[in-house]
């Protein structure tokens, strides 16, 4: 992981993007304090998914599974004489 101050990051952005593209994480500082990070797209997508709101309820949870097809039971839930 590299650390670079904001002024140097502005001047050398193309090179920093190339480094991030190869998998390197770059921390950008302002006045010596970390304020941002330049990361590979894959890492950003993983972080975004980890921060996504969790589904509420069993049905919502099951919908998150890829290629899951559930057939609904056509039978009535109760035996009712009409």
PyMOL Python script that loads the backbone (N, CA, C, O; Angstrom):
from pymol import cmd

cmd.read_pdbstr("""\
ATOM      1  N   UNK A   1       0.852  -1.171   0.000  1.00  0.00           N
ATOM      2  CA  UNK A   1       0.000   0.000   0.000  1.00  0.00           C
ATOM      3  C   UNK A   1       0.893   1.226   0.000  1.00  0.00           C
ATOM      4  O   UNK A   1       1.801   1.348   0.822  1.00  0.00           O
ATOM      5  N   UNK A   2       0.629   2.128  -0.924  1.00  0.00           N
ATOM      6  CA  UNK A   2       1.394   3.364  -1.032  1.00  0.00           C
ATOM      7  C   UNK A   2       0.622   4.505  -0.383  1.00  0.00           C
ATOM      8  O   UNK A   2      -0.606   4.485  -0.306  1.00  0.00           O
ATOM      9  N   UNK A   3       1.361   5.484   0.074  1.00  0.00           N
ATOM     10  CA  UNK A   3       0.760   6.702   0.614  1.00  0.00           C
ATOM     11  C   UNK A   3       1.334   7.880  -0.144  1.00  0.00           C
ATOM     12  O   UNK A   3       2.543   7.965  -0.360  1.00  0.00           O
ATOM     13  N   UNK A   4       0.455   8.792  -0.549  1.00  0.00           N
ATOM     14  CA  UNK A   4       0.892   9.960  -1.315  1.00  0.00           C
ATOM     15  C   UNK A   4       0.068  11.158  -0.863  1.00  0.00           C
ATOM     16  O   UNK A   4      -1.120  11.028  -0.569  1.00  0.00           O
ATOM     17  N   UNK A   5       0.708  12.332  -0.809  1.00  0.00           N
ATOM     18  CA  UNK A   5      -0.050  13.517  -0.402  1.00  0.00           C
ATOM     19  C   UNK A   5      -0.895  14.008  -1.584  1.00  0.00           C
ATOM     20  O   UNK A   5      -0.636  13.656  -2.735  1.00  0.00           O
ATOM     21  N   UNK A   6      -1.886  14.808  -1.286  1.00  0.00           N
ATOM     22  CA  UNK A   6      -2.866  15.244  -2.276  1.00  0.00           C
ATOM     23  C   UNK A   6      -2.222  15.979  -3.451  1.00  0.00           C
ATOM     24  O   UNK A   6      -2.597  15.759  -4.602  1.00  0.00           O
ATOM     25  N   UNK A   7      -1.269  16.837  -3.167  1.00  0.00           N
ATOM     26  CA  UNK A   7      -0.631  17.613  -4.241  1.00  0.00           C
ATOM     27  C   UNK A   7       0.093  16.681  -5.219  1.00  0.00           C
ATOM     28  O   UNK A   7       0.003  16.863  -6.434  1.00  0.00           O
ATOM     29  N   UNK A   8       0.809  15.683  -4.687  1.00  0.00           N
ATOM     30  CA  UNK A   8       1.492  14.728  -5.553  1.00  0.00           C
ATOM     31  C   UNK A   8       0.494  13.835  -6.289  1.00  0.00           C
ATOM     32  O   UNK A   8       0.731  13.443  -7.431  1.00  0.00           O
ATOM     33  N   UNK A   9      -0.616  13.518  -5.636  1.00  0.00           N
ATOM     34  CA  UNK A   9      -1.649  12.702  -6.281  1.00  0.00           C
ATOM     35  C   UNK A   9      -2.254  13.449  -7.467  1.00  0.00           C
ATOM     36  O   UNK A   9      -2.500  12.854  -8.516  1.00  0.00           O
ATOM     37  N   UNK A  10      -2.491  14.743  -7.305  1.00  0.00           N
ATOM     38  CA  UNK A  10      -3.032  15.546  -8.410  1.00  0.00           C
ATOM     39  C   UNK A  10      -2.060  15.565  -9.587  1.00  0.00           C
ATOM     40  O   UNK A  10      -2.467  15.464 -10.744  1.00  0.00           O
ATOM     41  N   UNK A  11      -0.789  15.693  -9.282  1.00  0.00           N
ATOM     42  CA  UNK A  11       0.213  15.783 -10.342  1.00  0.00           C
ATOM     43  C   UNK A  11       0.451  14.440 -11.028  1.00  0.00           C
ATOM     44  O   UNK A  11       0.750  14.394 -12.221  1.00  0.00           O
ATOM     45  N   UNK A  12       0.319  13.362 -10.283  1.00  0.00           N
ATOM     46  CA  UNK A  12       0.653  12.045 -10.844  1.00  0.00           C
ATOM     47  C   UNK A  12      -0.523  11.095 -10.926  1.00  0.00           C
ATOM     48  O   UNK A  12      -0.344   9.882 -10.812  1.00  0.00           O
ATOM     49  N   UNK A  13      -1.733  11.626 -11.124  1.00  0.00           N
ATOM     50  CA  UNK A  13      -2.928  10.774 -11.131  1.00  0.00           C
ATOM     51  C   UNK A  13      -2.862   9.638 -12.153  1.00  0.00           C
ATOM     52  O   UNK A  13      -3.216   8.510 -11.808  1.00  0.00           O
ATOM     53  N   UNK A  14      -2.427   9.881 -13.395  1.00  0.00           N
ATOM     54  CA  UNK A  14      -2.388   8.763 -14.346  1.00  0.00           C
ATOM     55  C   UNK A  14      -1.530   7.590 -13.871  1.00  0.00           C
ATOM     56  O   UNK A  14      -1.905   6.432 -14.054  1.00  0.00           O
ATOM     57  N   UNK A  15      -0.389   7.883 -13.266  1.00  0.00           N
ATOM     58  CA  UNK A  15       0.485   6.824 -12.767  1.00  0.00           C
ATOM     59  C   UNK A  15      -0.169   6.093 -11.591  1.00  0.00           C
ATOM     60  O   UNK A  15      -0.052   4.874 -11.466  1.00  0.00           O
ATOM     61  N   UNK A  16      -0.859   6.852 -10.727  1.00  0.00           N
ATOM     62  CA  UNK A  16      -1.530   6.227  -9.589  1.00  0.00           C
ATOM     63  C   UNK A  16      -2.674   5.326 -10.049  1.00  0.00           C
ATOM     64  O   UNK A  16      -2.893   4.256  -9.482  1.00  0.00           O
ATOM     65  N   UNK A  17      -3.389   5.755 -11.062  1.00  0.00           N
ATOM     66  CA  UNK A  17      -4.470   4.924 -11.609  1.00  0.00           C
ATOM     67  C   UNK A  17      -3.887   3.639 -12.191  1.00  0.00           C
ATOM     68  O   UNK A  17      -4.466   2.566 -12.023  1.00  0.00           O
ATOM     69  N   UNK A  18      -2.750   3.740 -12.873  1.00  0.00           N
ATOM     70  CA  UNK A  18      -2.103   2.539 -13.399  1.00  0.00           C
ATOM     71  C   UNK A  18      -1.742   1.577 -12.279  1.00  0.00           C
ATOM     72  O   UNK A  18      -1.918   0.367 -12.422  1.00  0.00           O
ATOM     73  N   UNK A  19      -1.233   2.105 -11.157  1.00  0.00           N
ATOM     74  CA  UNK A  19      -0.885   1.254 -10.017  1.00  0.00           C
ATOM     75  C   UNK A  19      -2.127   0.590  -9.427  1.00  0.00           C
ATOM     76  O   UNK A  19      -2.100  -0.594  -9.092  1.00  0.00           O
ATOM     77  N   UNK A  20      -3.218   1.354  -9.300  1.00  0.00           N
ATOM     78  CA  UNK A  20      -4.460   0.796  -8.765  1.00  0.00           C
ATOM     79  C   UNK A  20      -4.999  -0.282  -9.697  1.00  0.00           C
ATOM     80  O   UNK A  20      -5.551  -1.286  -9.247  1.00  0.00           O
ATOM     81  N   UNK A  21      -4.837  -0.070 -10.978  1.00  0.00           N
ATOM     82  CA  UNK A  21      -5.314  -1.034 -11.966  1.00  0.00           C
ATOM     83  C   UNK A  21      -4.599  -2.382 -11.823  1.00  0.00           C
ATOM     84  O   UNK A  21      -5.170  -3.431 -12.121  1.00  0.00           O
ATOM     85  N   UNK A  22      -3.349  -2.341 -11.364  1.00  0.00           N
ATOM     86  CA  UNK A  22      -2.603  -3.588 -11.171  1.00  0.00           C
ATOM     87  C   UNK A  22      -2.854  -4.212  -9.802  1.00  0.00           C
ATOM     88  O   UNK A  22      -2.285  -5.255  -9.483  1.00  0.00           O
ATOM     89  N   UNK A  23      -3.701  -3.582  -8.992  1.00  0.00           N
ATOM     90  CA  UNK A  23      -4.062  -4.173  -7.709  1.00  0.00           C
ATOM     91  C   UNK A  23      -3.526  -3.461  -6.487  1.00  0.00           C
ATOM     92  O   UNK A  23      -3.794  -3.885  -5.363  1.00  0.00           O
ATOM     93  N   UNK A  24      -2.782  -2.401  -6.675  1.00  0.00           N
ATOM     94  CA  UNK A  24      -2.210  -1.685  -5.534  1.00  0.00           C
ATOM     95  C   UNK A  24      -3.239  -0.738  -4.907  1.00  0.00           C
ATOM     96  O   UNK A  24      -4.063  -0.149  -5.607  1.00  0.00           O
ATOM     97  N   UNK A  25      -3.181  -0.601  -3.590  1.00  0.00           N
ATOM     98  CA  UNK A  25      -4.029   0.341  -2.857  1.00  0.00           C
ATOM     99  C   UNK A  25      -3.195   1.577  -2.545  1.00  0.00           C
ATOM    100  O   UNK A  25      -2.077   1.466  -2.040  1.00  0.00           O
ATOM    101  N   UNK A  26      -3.734   2.747  -2.843  1.00  0.00           N
ATOM    102  CA  UNK A  26      -3.018   4.000  -2.607  1.00  0.00           C
ATOM    103  C   UNK A  26      -3.825   4.860  -1.646  1.00  0.00           C
ATOM    104  O   UNK A  26      -5.000   5.133  -1.892  1.00  0.00           O
ATOM    105  N   UNK A  27      -3.203   5.286  -0.558  1.00  0.00           N
ATOM    106  CA  UNK A  27      -3.836   6.183   0.400  1.00  0.00           C
ATOM    107  C   UNK A  27      -3.415   7.603   0.072  1.00  0.00           C
ATOM    108  O   UNK A  27      -2.230   7.885  -0.104  1.00  0.00           O
ATOM    109  N   UNK A  28      -4.398   8.497  -0.009  1.00  0.00           N
ATOM    110  CA  UNK A  28      -4.125   9.900  -0.294  1.00  0.00           C
ATOM    111  C   UNK A  28      -4.297  10.687   1.002  1.00  0.00           C
ATOM    112  O   UNK A  28      -5.308  10.556   1.691  1.00  0.00           O
ATOM    113  N   UNK A  29      -3.300  11.502   1.322  1.00  0.00           N
ATOM    114  CA  UNK A  29      -3.320  12.257   2.579  1.00  0.00           C
ATOM    115  C   UNK A  29      -3.419  13.748   2.301  1.00  0.00           C
ATOM    116  O   UNK A  29      -3.009  14.241   1.251  1.00  0.00           O
ATOM    117  N   UNK A  30      -3.980  14.449   3.287  1.00  0.00           N
ATOM    118  CA  UNK A  30      -4.004  15.912   3.280  1.00  0.00           C
ATOM    119  C   UNK A  30      -3.474  16.347   4.639  1.00  0.00           C
ATOM    120  O   UNK A  30      -4.020  15.965   5.675  1.00  0.00           O
ATOM    121  N   UNK A  31      -2.436  17.127   4.634  1.00  0.00           N
ATOM    122  CA  UNK A  31      -1.791  17.569   5.879  1.00  0.00           C
ATOM    123  C   UNK A  31      -1.397  16.382   6.747  1.00  0.00           C
ATOM    124  O   UNK A  31      -1.490  16.439   7.973  1.00  0.00           O
ATOM    125  N   UNK A  32      -0.953  15.296   6.094  1.00  0.00           N
ATOM    126  CA  UNK A  32      -0.473  14.119   6.807  1.00  0.00           C
ATOM    127  C   UNK A  32      -1.546  13.167   7.299  1.00  0.00           C
ATOM    128  O   UNK A  32      -1.223  12.129   7.878  1.00  0.00           O
ATOM    129  N   UNK A  33      -2.818  13.493   7.084  1.00  0.00           N
ATOM    130  CA  UNK A  33      -3.911  12.629   7.536  1.00  0.00           C
ATOM    131  C   UNK A  33      -4.572  11.948   6.340  1.00  0.00           C
ATOM    132  O   UNK A  33      -4.847  12.605   5.335  1.00  0.00           O
ATOM    133  N   UNK A  34      -4.829  10.645   6.431  1.00  0.00           N
ATOM    134  CA  UNK A  34      -5.493   9.940   5.329  1.00  0.00           C
ATOM    135  C   UNK A  34      -6.903  10.497   5.099  1.00  0.00           C
ATOM    136  O   UNK A  34      -7.685  10.639   6.039  1.00  0.00           O
ATOM    137  N   UNK A  35      -7.215  10.811   3.829  1.00  0.00           N
ATOM    138  CA  UNK A  35      -8.532  11.359   3.508  1.00  0.00           C
ATOM    139  C   UNK A  35      -9.237  10.578   2.402  1.00  0.00           C
ATOM    140  O   UNK A  35     -10.456  10.685   2.264  1.00  0.00           O
ATOM    141  N   UNK A  36      -8.507   9.803   1.617  1.00  0.00           N
ATOM    142  CA  UNK A  36      -9.119   9.061   0.515  1.00  0.00           C
ATOM    143  C   UNK A  36      -8.226   7.880   0.161  1.00  0.00           C
ATOM    144  O   UNK A  36      -7.070   7.793   0.572  1.00  0.00           O
ATOM    145  N   UNK A  37      -8.810   6.975  -0.620  1.00  0.00           N
ATOM    146  CA  UNK A  37      -8.042   5.825  -1.090  1.00  0.00           C
ATOM    147  C   UNK A  37      -8.359   5.577  -2.549  1.00  0.00           C
ATOM    148  O   UNK A  37      -9.500   5.724  -2.987  1.00  0.00           O
ATOM    149  N   UNK A  38      -7.353   5.205  -3.284  1.00  0.00           N
ATOM    150  CA  UNK A  38      -7.510   4.809  -4.674  1.00  0.00           C
ATOM    151  C   UNK A  38      -7.292   3.299  -4.689  1.00  0.00           C
ATOM    152  O   UNK A  38      -6.210   2.812  -4.359  1.00  0.00           O
ATOM    153  N   UNK A  39      -8.337   2.565  -5.078  1.00  0.00           N
ATOM    154  CA  UNK A  39      -8.290   1.106  -5.008  1.00  0.00           C
ATOM    155  C   UNK A  39      -8.730   0.509  -6.334  1.00  0.00           C
ATOM    156  O   UNK A  39      -9.369   1.189  -7.137  1.00  0.00           O
ATOM    157  N   UNK A  40      -8.394  -0.769  -6.577  1.00  0.00           N
ATOM    158  CA  UNK A  40      -8.889  -1.427  -7.781  1.00  0.00           C
ATOM    159  C   UNK A  40     -10.418  -1.505  -7.758  1.00  0.00           C
ATOM    160  O   UNK A  40     -11.024  -1.555  -6.687  1.00  0.00           O
ATOM    161  N   UNK A  41     -11.028  -1.515  -8.917  1.00  0.00           N
ATOM    162  CA  UNK A  41     -12.484  -1.540  -9.019  1.00  0.00           C
ATOM    163  C   UNK A  41     -13.068  -2.749  -8.292  1.00  0.00           C
ATOM    164  O   UNK A  41     -14.103  -2.635  -7.635  1.00  0.00           O
ATOM    165  N   UNK A  42     -12.422  -3.891  -8.404  1.00  0.00           N
ATOM    166  CA  UNK A  42     -12.935  -5.105  -7.747  1.00  0.00           C
ATOM    167  C   UNK A  42     -13.051  -4.909  -6.241  1.00  0.00           C
ATOM    168  O   UNK A  42     -14.030  -5.338  -5.631  1.00  0.00           O
ATOM    169  N   UNK A  43     -12.056  -4.264  -5.639  1.00  0.00           N
ATOM    170  CA  UNK A  43     -12.079  -4.024  -4.194  1.00  0.00           C
ATOM    171  C   UNK A  43     -13.198  -3.054  -3.826  1.00  0.00           C
ATOM    172  O   UNK A  43     -13.857  -3.226  -2.801  1.00  0.00           O
ATOM    173  N   UNK A  44     -13.413  -2.041  -4.653  1.00  0.00           N
ATOM    174  CA  UNK A  44     -14.482  -1.078  -4.383  1.00  0.00           C
ATOM    175  C   UNK A  44     -15.842  -1.750  -4.480  1.00  0.00           C
ATOM    176  O   UNK A  44     -16.726  -1.470  -3.670  1.00  0.00           O
ATOM    177  N   UNK A  45     -16.025  -2.638  -5.466  1.00  0.00           N
ATOM    178  CA  UNK A  45     -17.298  -3.342  -5.610  1.00  0.00           C
ATOM    179  C   UNK A  45     -17.564  -4.264  -4.430  1.00  0.00           C
ATOM    180  O   UNK A  45     -18.698  -4.355  -3.960  1.00  0.00           O
ATOM    181  N   UNK A  46     -16.534  -4.948  -3.945  1.00  0.00           N
ATOM    182  CA  UNK A  46     -16.698  -5.807  -2.770  1.00  0.00           C
ATOM    183  C   UNK A  46     -17.085  -4.985  -1.544  1.00  0.00           C
ATOM    184  O   UNK A  46     -17.951  -5.390  -0.768  1.00  0.00           O
ATOM    185  N   UNK A  47     -16.450  -3.844  -1.374  1.00  0.00           N
ATOM    186  CA  UNK A  47     -16.774  -2.982  -0.235  1.00  0.00           C
ATOM    187  C   UNK A  47     -18.196  -2.455  -0.345  1.00  0.00           C
ATOM    188  O   UNK A  47     -18.910  -2.374   0.654  1.00  0.00           O
ATOM    189  N   UNK A  48     -18.607  -2.097  -1.558  1.00  0.00           N
ATOM    190  CA  UNK A  48     -19.954  -1.582  -1.768  1.00  0.00           C
ATOM    191  C   UNK A  48     -20.998  -2.658  -1.440  1.00  0.00           C
ATOM    192  O   UNK A  48     -22.022  -2.365  -0.822  1.00  0.00           O
ATOM    193  N   UNK A  49     -20.734  -3.900  -1.857  1.00  0.00           N
ATOM    194  CA  UNK A  49     -21.656  -4.996  -1.557  1.00  0.00           C
ATOM    195  C   UNK A  49     -21.724  -5.264  -0.056  1.00  0.00           C
ATOM    196  O   UNK A  49     -22.790  -5.566   0.480  1.00  0.00           O
ATOM    197  N   UNK A  50     -20.587  -5.151   0.613  1.00  0.00           N
ATOM    198  CA  UNK A  50     -20.562  -5.406   2.054  1.00  0.00           C
ATOM    199  C   UNK A  50     -21.349  -4.356   2.816  1.00  0.00           C
ATOM    200  O   UNK A  50     -21.868  -4.633   3.897  1.00  0.00           O
ATOM    201  N   UNK A  51     -21.444  -3.143   2.259  1.00  0.00           N
ATOM    202  CA  UNK A  51     -22.159  -2.067   2.927  1.00  0.00           C
ATOM    203  C   UNK A  51     -23.631  -1.987   2.523  1.00  0.00           C
ATOM    204  O   UNK A  51     -24.384  -1.176   3.063  1.00  0.00           O
ATOM    205  N   UNK A  52     -24.035  -2.826   1.578  1.00  0.00           N
ATOM    206  CA  UNK A  52     -25.426  -2.795   1.104  1.00  0.00           C
ATOM    207  C   UNK A  52     -26.367  -3.228   2.224  1.00  0.00           C
ATOM    208  O   UNK A  52     -26.008  -4.067   3.050  1.00  0.00           O
ATOM    209  N   UNK A  53     -27.564  -2.659   2.251  1.00  0.00           N
ATOM    210  CA  UNK A  53     -28.513  -3.066   3.289  1.00  0.00           C
ATOM    211  C   UNK A  53     -28.885  -4.531   3.141  1.00  0.00           C
ATOM    212  O   UNK A  53     -29.030  -5.044   2.031  1.00  0.00           O
ATOM    213  N   UNK A  54     -29.033  -5.173   4.245  1.00  0.00           N
ATOM    214  CA  UNK A  54     -29.386  -6.593   4.252  1.00  0.00           C
ATOM    215  C   UNK A  54     -30.884  -6.749   4.022  1.00  0.00           C
ATOM    216  O   UNK A  54     -31.671  -5.927   4.491  1.00  0.00           O
ATOM    217  N   UNK A  55     -31.289  -7.801   3.300  1.00  0.00           N
ATOM    218  CA  UNK A  55     -32.717  -8.021   3.093  1.00  0.00           C
ATOM    219  C   UNK A  55     -33.429  -8.359   4.397  1.00  0.00           C
ATOM    220  O   UNK A  55     -32.849  -8.958   5.304  1.00  0.00           O
ATOM    221  N   UNK A  56     -34.677  -7.969   4.471  1.00  0.00           N
ATOM    222  CA  UNK A  56     -35.468  -8.221   5.662  1.00  0.00           C
ATOM    223  C   UNK A  56     -36.460  -9.324   5.334  1.00  0.00           C
ATOM    224  O   UNK A  56     -37.180  -9.241   4.339  1.00  0.00           O
ATOM    225  N   UNK A  57     -36.498 -10.330   6.148  1.00  0.00           N
ATOM    226  CA  UNK A  57     -37.452 -11.413   5.966  1.00  0.00           C
ATOM    227  C   UNK A  57     -36.902 -12.532   5.101  1.00  0.00           C
ATOM    228  O   UNK A  57     -35.969 -12.339   4.321  1.00  0.00           O
ATOM    229  N   UNK A  58     -37.495 -13.702   5.255  1.00  0.00           N
ATOM    230  CA  UNK A  58     -37.035 -14.886   4.553  1.00  0.00           C
ATOM    231  C   UNK A  58     -37.216 -14.760   3.043  1.00  0.00           C
ATOM    232  O   UNK A  58     -36.307 -15.099   2.286  1.00  0.00           O
ATOM    233  N   UNK A  59     -38.367 -14.281   2.597  1.00  0.00           N
ATOM    234  CA  UNK A  59     -38.613 -14.174   1.160  1.00  0.00           C
ATOM    235  C   UNK A  59     -37.610 -13.235   0.500  1.00  0.00           C
ATOM    236  O   UNK A  59     -37.091 -13.542  -0.573  1.00  0.00           O
ATOM    237  N   UNK A  60     -37.333 -12.108   1.122  1.00  0.00           N
ATOM    238  CA  UNK A  60     -36.350 -11.169   0.566  1.00  0.00           C
ATOM    239  C   UNK A  60     -34.963 -11.790   0.543  1.00  0.00           C
ATOM    240  O   UNK A  60     -34.208 -11.587  -0.409  1.00  0.00           O
ATOM    241  N   UNK A  61     -34.624 -12.535   1.565  1.00  0.00           N
ATOM    242  CA  UNK A  61     -33.327 -13.191   1.631  1.00  0.00           C
ATOM    243  C   UNK A  61     -33.193 -14.220   0.517  1.00  0.00           C
ATOM    244  O   UNK A  61     -32.156 -14.287  -0.142  1.00  0.00           O
ATOM    245  N   UNK A  62     -34.226 -15.016   0.303  1.00  0.00           N
ATOM    246  CA  UNK A  62     -34.165 -16.039  -0.738  1.00  0.00           C
ATOM    247  C   UNK A  62     -34.047 -15.428  -2.126  1.00  0.00           C
ATOM    248  O   UNK A  62     -33.452 -16.038  -3.015  1.00  0.00           O
ATOM    249  N   UNK A  63     -34.598 -14.246  -2.330  1.00  0.00           N
ATOM    250  CA  UNK A  63     -34.508 -13.581  -3.629  1.00  0.00           C
ATOM    251  C   UNK A  63     -33.084 -13.143  -3.953  1.00  0.00           C
ATOM    252  O   UNK A  63     -32.781 -12.853  -5.110  1.00  0.00           O
ATOM    253  N   UNK A  64     -32.215 -13.091  -2.965  1.00  0.00           N
ATOM    254  CA  UNK A  64     -30.835 -12.677  -3.208  1.00  0.00           C
ATOM    255  C   UNK A  64     -29.999 -13.798  -3.810  1.00  0.00           C
ATOM    256  O   UNK A  64     -28.899 -13.534  -4.295  1.00  0.00           O
ATOM    257  N   UNK A  65     -30.477 -15.035  -3.797  1.00  0.00           N
ATOM    258  CA  UNK A  65     -29.742 -16.160  -4.344  1.00  0.00           C
ATOM    259  C   UNK A  65     -29.865 -16.161  -5.865  1.00  0.00           C
ATOM    260  O   UNK A  65     -30.973 -16.074  -6.395  1.00  0.00           O
ATOM    261  N   UNK A  66     -28.741 -16.257  -6.572  1.00  0.00           N
ATOM    262  CA  UNK A  66     -28.825 -16.269  -8.032  1.00  0.00           C
ATOM    263  C   UNK A  66     -29.418 -17.585  -8.536  1.00  0.00           C
ATOM    264  O   UNK A  66     -29.142 -18.650  -7.982  1.00  0.00           O
ATOM    265  N   UNK A  67     -30.215 -17.507  -9.566  1.00  0.00           N
ATOM    266  CA  UNK A  67     -30.806 -18.672 -10.237  1.00  0.00           C
ATOM    267  C   UNK A  67     -31.642 -19.544  -9.318  1.00  0.00           C
ATOM    268  O   UNK A  67     -31.740 -20.750  -9.545  1.00  0.00           O
ATOM    269  N   UNK A  68     -32.238 -18.976  -8.303  1.00  0.00           N
ATOM    270  CA  UNK A  68     -33.098 -19.751  -7.408  1.00  0.00           C
ATOM    271  C   UNK A  68     -34.535 -19.583  -7.872  1.00  0.00           C
ATOM    272  O   UNK A  68     -35.080 -18.480  -7.879  1.00  0.00           O
ATOM    273  N   UNK A  69     -35.131 -20.695  -8.257  1.00  0.00           N
ATOM    274  CA  UNK A  69     -36.525 -20.669  -8.663  1.00  0.00           C
ATOM    275  C   UNK A  69     -37.310 -21.540  -7.703  1.00  0.00           C
ATOM    276  O   UNK A  69     -37.030 -22.730  -7.555  1.00  0.00           O
ATOM    277  N   UNK A  70     -38.282 -20.949  -7.061  1.00  0.00           N
ATOM    278  CA  UNK A  70     -39.099 -21.665  -6.094  1.00  0.00           C
ATOM    279  C   UNK A  70     -40.524 -21.704  -6.625  1.00  0.00           C
ATOM    280  O   UNK A  70     -41.114 -20.675  -6.956  1.00  0.00           O
ATOM    281  N   UNK A  71     -41.060 -22.916  -6.696  1.00  0.00           N
ATOM    282  CA  UNK A  71     -42.436 -23.054  -7.146  1.00  0.00           C
ATOM    283  C   UNK A  71     -43.366 -22.903  -5.957  1.00  0.00           C
ATOM    284  O   UNK A  71     -43.126 -23.445  -4.878  1.00  0.00           O
ATOM    285  N   UNK A  72     -44.414 -22.168  -6.179  1.00  0.00           N
ATOM    286  CA  UNK A  72     -45.393 -21.959  -5.125  1.00  0.00           C
ATOM    287  C   UNK A  72     -46.291 -23.181  -5.031  1.00  0.00           C
ATOM    288  O   UNK A  72     -46.685 -23.746  -6.051  1.00  0.00           O
ATOM    289  N   UNK A  73     -46.614 -23.588  -3.817  1.00  0.00           N
ATOM    290  CA  UNK A  73     -47.505 -24.708  -3.587  1.00  0.00           C
ATOM    291  C   UNK A  73     -48.936 -24.263  -3.943  1.00  0.00           C
ATOM    292  O   UNK A  73     -49.464 -23.340  -3.323  1.00  0.00           O
ATOM    293  N   UNK A  74     -49.564 -24.913  -4.939  1.00  0.00           N
ATOM    294  CA  UNK A  74     -50.886 -24.482  -5.369  1.00  0.00           C
ATOM    295  C   UNK A  74     -52.011 -24.895  -4.403  1.00  0.00           C
ATOM    296  O   UNK A  74     -53.139 -24.419  -4.526  1.00  0.00           O
ATOM    297  N   UNK A  75     -51.708 -25.762  -3.464  1.00  0.00           N
ATOM    298  CA  UNK A  75     -52.731 -26.212  -2.530  1.00  0.00           C
ATOM    299  C   UNK A  75     -53.107 -25.098  -1.577  1.00  0.00           C
ATOM    300  O   UNK A  75     -52.252 -24.313  -1.168  1.00  0.00           O
ATOM    301  N   UNK A  76     -54.391 -25.022  -1.215  1.00  0.00           N
ATOM    302  CA  UNK A  76     -54.781 -23.994  -0.250  1.00  0.00           C
ATOM    303  C   UNK A  76     -54.091 -24.226   1.094  1.00  0.00           C
ATOM    304  O   UNK A  76     -53.760 -25.359   1.442  1.00  0.00           O
ATOM    305  N   UNK A  77     -53.880 -23.161   1.832  1.00  0.00           N
ATOM    306  CA  UNK A  77     -53.189 -23.289   3.096  1.00  0.00           C
ATOM    307  C   UNK A  77     -54.032 -23.960   4.161  1.00  0.00           C
ATOM    308  O   UNK A  77     -53.494 -24.473   5.142  1.00  0.00           O
ATOM    309  N   UNK A  78     -55.353 -23.966   3.985  1.00  0.00           N
ATOM    310  CA  UNK A  78     -56.257 -24.618   4.929  1.00  0.00           C
ATOM    311  C   UNK A  78     -57.292 -25.419   4.164  1.00  0.00           C
ATOM    312  O   UNK A  78     -57.667 -25.067   3.046  1.00  0.00           O
ATOM    313  N   UNK A  79     -57.735 -26.466   4.758  1.00  0.00           N
ATOM    314  CA  UNK A  79     -58.850 -27.218   4.164  1.00  0.00           C
ATOM    315  C   UNK A  79     -60.126 -26.547   4.589  1.00  0.00           C
ATOM    316  O   UNK A  79     -60.524 -26.628   5.751  1.00  0.00           O
ATOM    317  N   UNK A  80     -60.768 -25.886   3.659  1.00  0.00           N
ATOM    318  CA  UNK A  80     -62.000 -25.149   3.977  1.00  0.00           C
ATOM    319  C   UNK A  80     -63.110 -25.697   3.089  1.00  0.00           C
ATOM    320  O   UNK A  80     -62.948 -25.808   1.873  1.00  0.00           O
ATOM    321  N   UNK A  81     -64.238 -26.036   3.705  1.00  0.00           N
ATOM    322  CA  UNK A  81     -65.394 -26.474   2.939  1.00  0.00           C
ATOM    323  C   UNK A  81     -66.222 -25.247   2.581  1.00  0.00           C
ATOM    324  O   UNK A  81     -66.691 -24.521   3.457  1.00  0.00           O
ATOM    325  N   UNK A  82     -66.391 -25.031   1.311  1.00  0.00           N
ATOM    326  CA  UNK A  82     -67.180 -23.902   0.875  1.00  0.00           C
ATOM    327  C   UNK A  82     -68.546 -24.332   0.426  1.00  0.00           C
ATOM    328  O   UNK A  82     -69.354 -23.497   0.021  1.00  0.00           O
TER     329      UNK A  82
END
""", "prot")
cmd.dss("prot")
cmd.show_as("cartoon", "prot")
cmd.util.cbc("prot")
cmd.orient("prot")
